[in-house]
Amino acid sequence: MLISIPLRVVGLALLVAAVAGCSKDKPMYEHENFDDSGTFSRNYPVSDAVSCEAARRALLSQGYIITSSDPKLISGHKSFQQTGDTHMEISFNVVCAEDSSGKHHATMFANALQDRYALKKTNNSASLGVGVLGSVSMPIGSSDDSMVKVASETVSSQKFYERFFTLVELFLPADAKKAAHIEEKPKTDLGVPEPKAAPAPAPAALVPTPAAEPAATPAPAAEPAPAPAEVAPVSSEPVVPAAETAPITPAPVAEPAPAAETITPPANPDIPPPSEPIPAMPASGQ
């Protein structure tokens, strides 16, 4: 009884491993359900050429390089450098098919393919011929670096295609969007630059308005010039000589009287005062 329990555990583990191996080896096409999920297609109320033109403009606005010239088939690719040794490229394909209803309705089908590349180094070798031994292959130190595709996968993200179809709606004609009741979304949310608004004109400088000049007063009427006075006839008369004036005699200048000088006695009381008055000094200029 004790031996049967481990055997059951081992058998259950082998069964689980077998089921896991079967699910791992299940081919990928078994995952394809072919259901109408609406991830890769949209319907627009325009013709096939107009819808593909909107898709072309949408891809060009995001940096994709368009490689097809068919108006109903758009192909473009865009490169991404992840690291120094890995590279990724997205190939975008759009097909526009007009509906059979004849009301200018078209269905747009879009799918993107993601390819990954890795840097591979290849060593080159050369053959060296020897007369006795024959040709000997000897490696020479040279190598070539090249990008090799290592993976390829179809993008199946629903959000990825929703952003693309929303951007396509932006480039549809305005009357078609109005008829289909498509709401206009801000361009900044879709990655499209908005046109820069023209700067408002600067206000004109205030120029002082000249004040109204008063009305010109009428000039007074010219008065008649007075009649010229009669000029008396000129006659010769004798000239009377002027009376002689008396000669001008300069008035005598009175000399100022010499000021009496006051002599202050010295402060030394030992010297006796002078007994006779000291005569005044004569005035200068005499």
MIFILO-876694 format. One line per field, with one value per residue (C-alpha): residue number from 1; residue in three letters; y, z, x. Coordinates in Angstrom, 2 decimals, always signed. Layout:
REM MIFILO-876694
nr NUM/...
rest ala/...
y Y/...
z Z/...
x X/...
This chain:
REM MIFILO-876694
nr 1/2/3/4/5/6/7/8/9/10/11/12/13/14/15/16/17/18/19/20/21/22/23/24/25/26/27/28/29/30/31/32/33/34/35/36/37/38/39/40/41/42/43/44/45/46/47/48/49/50/51/52/53/54/55/56/57/58/59/60/61/62/63/64/65/66/67/68/69/70/71/72/73/74/75/76/77/78/79/80/81/82/83/84/85/86/87/88/89/90/91/92/93/94/95/96/97/98/99/100/101/102/103/104/105/106/107/108/109/110/111/112/113/114/115/116/117/118/119/120/121/122/123/124/125/126/127/128/129/130/131/132/133/134/135/136/137/138/139/140/141/142/143/144/145/146/147/148/149/150/151/152/153/154/155/156/157/158/159/160/161/162/163/164/165/166/167/168/169/170/171/172/173/174/175/176/177/178/179/180/181/182/183/184/185/186/187/188/189/190/191/192/193/194/195/196/197/198/199/200/201/202/203/204/205/206/207/208/209/210/211/212/213/214/215/216/217/218/219/220/221/222/223/224/225/226/227/228/229/230/231/232/233/234/235/236/237/238/239/240/241/242/243/244/245/246/247/248/249/250/251/252/253/254/255/256/257/258/259/260/261/262/263/264/265/266/267/268/269/270/271/272/273/274/275/276/277/278/279/280/281/282/283/284/285/286
rest met/leu/ile/ser/ile/pro/leu/arg/val/val/gly/leu/ala/leu/leu/val/ala/ala/val/ala/gly/cys/ser/lys/asp/lys/pro/met/tyr/glu/his/glu/asn/phe/asp/asp/ser/gly/thr/phe/ser/arg/asn/tyr/pro/val/ser/asp/ala/val/ser/cys/glu/ala/ala/arg/arg/ala/leu/leu/ser/gln/gly/tyr/ile/ile/thr/ser/ser/asp/pro/lys/leu/ile/ser/gly/his/lys/ser/phe/gln/gln/thr/gly/asp/thr/his/met/glu/ile/ser/phe/asn/val/val/cys/ala/glu/asp/ser/ser/gly/lys/his/his/ala/thr/met/phe/ala/asn/ala/leu/gln/asp/arg/tyr/ala/leu/lys/lys/thr/asn/asn/ser/ala/ser/leu/gly/val/gly/val/leu/gly/ser/val/ser/met/pro/ile/gly/ser/ser/asp/asp/ser/met/val/lys/val/ala/ser/glu/thr/val/ser/ser/gln/lys/phe/tyr/glu/arg/phe/phe/thr/leu/val/glu/leu/phe/leu/pro/ala/asp/ala/lys/lys/ala/ala/his/ile/glu/glu/lys/pro/lys/thr/asp/leu/gly/val/pro/glu/pro/lys/ala/ala/pro/ala/pro/ala/pro/ala/ala/leu/val/pro/thr/pro/ala/ala/glu/pro/ala/ala/thr/pro/ala/pro/ala/ala/glu/pro/ala/pro/ala/pro/ala/glu/val/ala/pro/val/ser/ser/glu/pro/val/val/pro/ala/ala/glu/thr/ala/pro/ile/thr/pro/ala/pro/val/ala/glu/pro/ala/pro/ala/ala/glu/thr/ile/thr/pro/pro/ala/asn/pro/asp/ile/pro/pro/pro/ser/glu/pro/ile/pro/ala/met/pro/ala/ser/gly/gln
y +0.00/+2.36/+1.63/+2.41/+6.10/+7.11/+5.23/+7.22/+10.47/+9.53/+8.52/+11.82/+13.77/+11.85/+12.59/+16.30/+16.36/+14.58/+17.09/+20.00/+18.51/+18.12/+21.72/+22.97/+21.12/+22.42/+24.23/+27.96/+27.79/+26.12/+29.48/+31.18/+31.56/+33.72/+35.66/+39.12/+41.05/+44.28/+44.76/+45.02/+46.70/+49.77/+50.98/+54.59/+56.49/+57.42/+55.75/+53.36/+55.87/+58.58/+56.24/+55.01/+58.59/+59.32/+56.25/+57.38/+60.81/+59.23/+57.05/+59.94/+62.08/+59.41/+59.07/+55.99/+55.70/+54.90/+52.35/+51.75/+53.88/+52.03/+54.32/+51.34/+49.68/+51.50/+50.01/+51.71/+50.91/+52.53/+51.58/+51.54/+51.10/+49.49/+48.79/+48.75/+45.10/+44.90/+46.57/+46.51/+47.43/+47.75/+47.17/+48.59/+47.42/+48.99/+47.70/+49.65/+47.79/+49.47/+47.92/+46.51/+48.69/+51.48/+54.22/+55.23/+53.12/+51.41/+49.02/+49.58/+46.58/+47.25/+44.99/+45.61/+43.22/+43.52/+42.26/+42.02/+42.03/+41.19/+41.91/+38.83/+38.56/+36.24/+35.24/+34.92/+32.30/+31.95/+28.93/+28.88/+26.57/+24.66/+22.59/+19.54/+19.55/+20.86/+23.62/+24.45/+26.55/+29.11/+31.70/+35.31/+37.83/+39.52/+39.51/+40.99/+42.49/+42.22/+42.53/+39.21/+38.82/+36.76/+37.14/+38.26/+38.67/+40.28/+42.99/+42.01/+44.72/+46.18/+49.54/+49.85/+49.67/+51.80/+54.65/+54.22/+54.25/+57.25/+59.11/+58.11/+59.71/+62.98/+63.07/+62.18/+64.94/+67.18/+66.50/+62.73/+63.00/+65.16/+62.63/+59.73/+61.69/+61.30/+63.53/+65.80/+65.02/+67.28/+66.95/+67.01/+63.75/+62.07/+63.26/+65.79/+69.27/+72.06/+75.03/+77.96/+80.83/+84.05/+86.65/+89.34/+92.65/+95.13/+98.02/+101.07/+103.81/+106.52/+109.56/+112.79/+114.21/+117.77/+120.22/+121.90/+125.17/+128.19/+129.56/+132.15/+135.65/+137.73/+140.18/+143.80/+145.68/+147.69/+151.33/+153.82/+155.30/+158.97/+161.43/+162.54/+165.93/+168.70/+169.25/+172.83/+174.03/+173.93/+177.35/+178.33/+180.09/+181.46/+179.22/+180.86/+179.80/+178.26/+180.26/+179.52/+177.67/+178.73/+176.57/+173.98/+174.66/+171.78/+172.54/+172.63/+169.48/+170.10/+168.23/+166.27/+167.48/+165.18/+163.09/+163.47/+160.37/+159.16/+157.74/+155.12/+155.09/+151.81/+149.53/+149.72/+152.20/+152.56/+154.69/+158.34/+159.89/+162.32/+165.90/+167.42/+166.50/+164.49/+166.22/+164.38/+162.72/+164.57/+163.12/+161.02/+162.68/+166.06
z +0.00/+0.72/-2.69/-4.67/-3.60/-5.16/-8.32/-8.64/-8.18/-10.86/-13.26/-12.75/-13.41/-16.64/-17.77/-17.14/-19.03/-22.00/-22.14/-21.95/-24.76/-26.99/-26.46/-27.12/-30.41/-31.56/-34.90/-35.05/-37.60/-34.92/-33.16/-36.16/-35.50/-38.55/-36.52/-37.51/-34.81/-36.78/-35.80/-39.32/-41.26/-41.25/-43.49/-44.71/-46.68/-49.49/-52.58/-52.47/-54.00/-51.49/-48.50/-49.67/-50.18/-46.55/-45.45/-47.49/-45.86/-42.42/-42.92/-44.36/-41.32/-39.06/-40.96/-43.10/-46.50/-49.19/-51.74/-53.89/-56.56/-56.86/-55.73/-54.13/-52.53/-50.09/-48.85/-46.53/-44.02/-41.06/-39.33/-35.62/-34.03/-30.64/-29.67/-31.42/-32.47/-33.06/-35.63/-36.20/-39.23/-39.59/-43.02/-43.36/-46.06/-46.81/-49.36/-50.19/-51.74/-52.86/-51.67/-54.14/-52.80/-55.22/-52.59/-52.56/-49.55/-49.26/-46.82/-45.78/-44.78/-42.94/-41.53/-40.23/-40.30/-37.74/-38.75/-36.37/-37.47/-35.54/-36.26/-37.35/-37.89/-40.56/-40.57/-43.96/-44.73/-47.70/-49.25/-49.30/-51.91/-51.04/-53.75/-51.57/-49.21/-51.64/-50.76/-47.10/-45.86/-43.36/-41.66/-42.30/-39.70/-41.57/-40.83/-42.34/-40.26/-41.64/-40.36/-40.56/-40.14/-37.05/-36.55/-38.41/-36.91/-37.85/-35.44/-33.88/-31.25/-31.44/-29.99/-32.67/-35.48/-33.64/-33.51/-37.23/-38.28/-36.05/-37.81/-41.21/-40.26/-39.77/-43.44/-44.86/-46.68/-44.39/-46.08/-45.77/-42.05/-41.58/-43.41/-41.37/-38.09/-37.36/-34.48/-35.07/-32.66/-31.61/-33.92/-31.05/-29.69/-33.06/-33.51/-36.23/-35.72/-35.68/-37.99/-36.18/-35.81/-37.51/-34.98/-34.32/-35.94/-33.55/-32.67/-34.70/-32.87/-31.67/-33.81/-32.29/-34.46/-35.39/-33.80/-36.10/-37.14/-36.63/-39.70/-41.32/-40.54/-43.58/-44.15/-43.70/-46.84/-47.93/-46.93/-49.62/-49.36/-48.32/-50.99/-50.98/-49.37/-51.56/-51.38/-51.04/-53.69/-52.59/-52.49/-51.59/-48.18/-46.50/-43.85/-40.45/-38.66/-35.24/-32.19/-30.63/-27.38/-24.35/-23.58/-20.88/-17.87/-15.45/-11.95/-9.22/-7.19/-3.45/-1.67/+1.35/+4.68/+6.29/+8.92/+12.36/+13.43/+16.93/+18.56/+21.14/+23.86/+24.37/+27.01/+28.80/+31.66/+32.12/+28.97/+29.54/+27.09/+24.45/+25.58/+22.09/+19.58/+16.63/+13.33/+10.83/+7.83/+4.54/+2.15/-0.73/-4.15/-2.91
x +0.00/+2.87/+4.43/+1.27/+1.09/+4.48/+3.58/+0.36/+2.24/+4.77/+2.01/+0.17/+3.37/+3.96/+0.41/+0.79/+4.09/+2.49/-0.39/+2.05/+4.14/+1.10/+0.00/+3.53/+3.78/+0.38/+0.85/+0.29/-2.55/-4.65/-4.80/-6.40/-10.12/-10.97/-13.50/-14.70/-12.88/-12.60/-8.98/-7.54/-10.39/-12.62/-15.44/-15.56/-18.24/-15.85/-14.45/-11.52/-9.11/-10.05/-9.72/-6.29/-5.16/-6.08/-4.10/-1.09/-1.13/-1.50/+1.58/+3.58/+2.77/+4.32/+7.61/+6.84/+8.50/+5.92/+7.15/+4.03/+2.37/-0.96/-3.83/-5.63/-2.60/-0.33/+2.96/+5.39/+8.10/+9.78/+13.05/+13.88/+17.31/+16.83/+20.46/+23.81/+23.38/+19.61/+17.42/+13.66/+11.57/+7.78/+6.28/+2.76/+0.35/-3.05/-5.57/-8.74/-11.68/-14.88/-18.13/-20.62/-23.42/-22.48/-22.90/-19.24/-18.37/-15.00/-13.41/-9.82/-7.70/-4.44/-1.76/+1.75/+4.69/+7.48/+10.94/+13.86/+17.49/+20.66/+24.30/+26.22/+29.96/+31.35/+35.04/+36.73/+39.42/+41.77/+43.54/+47.32/+48.92/+52.12/+53.88/+54.59/+51.63/+49.00/+46.51/+46.08/+43.17/+44.43/+42.20/+43.10/+42.03/+39.16/+35.43/+32.29/+29.49/+25.97/+22.41/+20.57/+16.80/+16.20/+12.41/+9.30/+5.84/+2.54/+1.50/-1.83/-2.23/-5.73/-4.65/-1.97/-4.56/-7.09/-4.56/-3.87/-7.54/-8.21/-5.42/-6.84/-10.17/-8.36/-7.32/-10.74/-12.68/-14.66/-18.01/-17.49/-16.75/-19.82/-22.01/-20.60/-20.93/-17.21/-16.17/-13.22/-10.39/-7.52/-4.54/-2.08/-3.52/-2.86/+0.72/-0.09/+1.37/-1.15/-0.57/+0.89/-1.52/-0.49/+0.64/-1.93/-1.04/+0.46/-1.88/-1.18/+0.66/-1.63/-0.93/-2.22/-4.94/-4.11/-6.51/-8.90/-7.40/-9.61/-11.16/-8.98/-10.17/-10.69/-7.89/-8.92/-9.44/-6.46/-6.85/-6.21/-2.75/-2.70/-1.92/+1.72/+2.29/+3.43/+7.15/+8.25/+10.65/+14.25/+15.99/+19.57/+19.99/+23.15/+24.72/+25.12/+28.36/+27.90/+28.80/+32.17/+32.02/+34.09/+37.17/+36.69/+38.97/+39.59/+38.36/+41.01/+41.17/+41.18/+43.90/+42.77/+44.02/+46.59/+45.01/+46.43/+48.13/+47.57/+50.63/+49.97/+52.58/+54.38/+53.17/+56.52/+56.11/+59.85/+60.29/+59.25/+56.75/+58.11/+58.34/+57.71/+55.04/+56.13/+55.40/+53.21/+54.77/+54.36/+51.75/+53.03/+53.26/+54.48
